[in-house]
């Protein structure tokens, strides 16, 4: 198999040689611990709850939540962070990166405290 990503990166490395930019290949981004507030995962066995909290009526197999108080807004950064957690979680639990679990197995939520 031809390592296209590596070749692409090497081409960019050569292109940016002796410039104000540096190219890093296959950079490990797990240096800082990243914590997702809540994950609700469907188990293979067990009964469903009789009633679900408001907003959780349509649970998927994997439900990722960010918790924000009333003082914290749902800004662009929060949405980007939650999407990043989704991508990371999906990659980690899928059989392989070539066989990712289907996107419809995931839901993203913003949890709010009751007023």
Secondary structure, DSSP 8 states (H G I E B T S, - for coil): ---HHHHHHHHHHHHTTTSS----SS----SS----SEEEE--SSS---SS--TT-TT--SEEEEEEE-TTS---HHHHHHHHHHHHHHHHHHSSBTTB---GGGEEEEEEE---
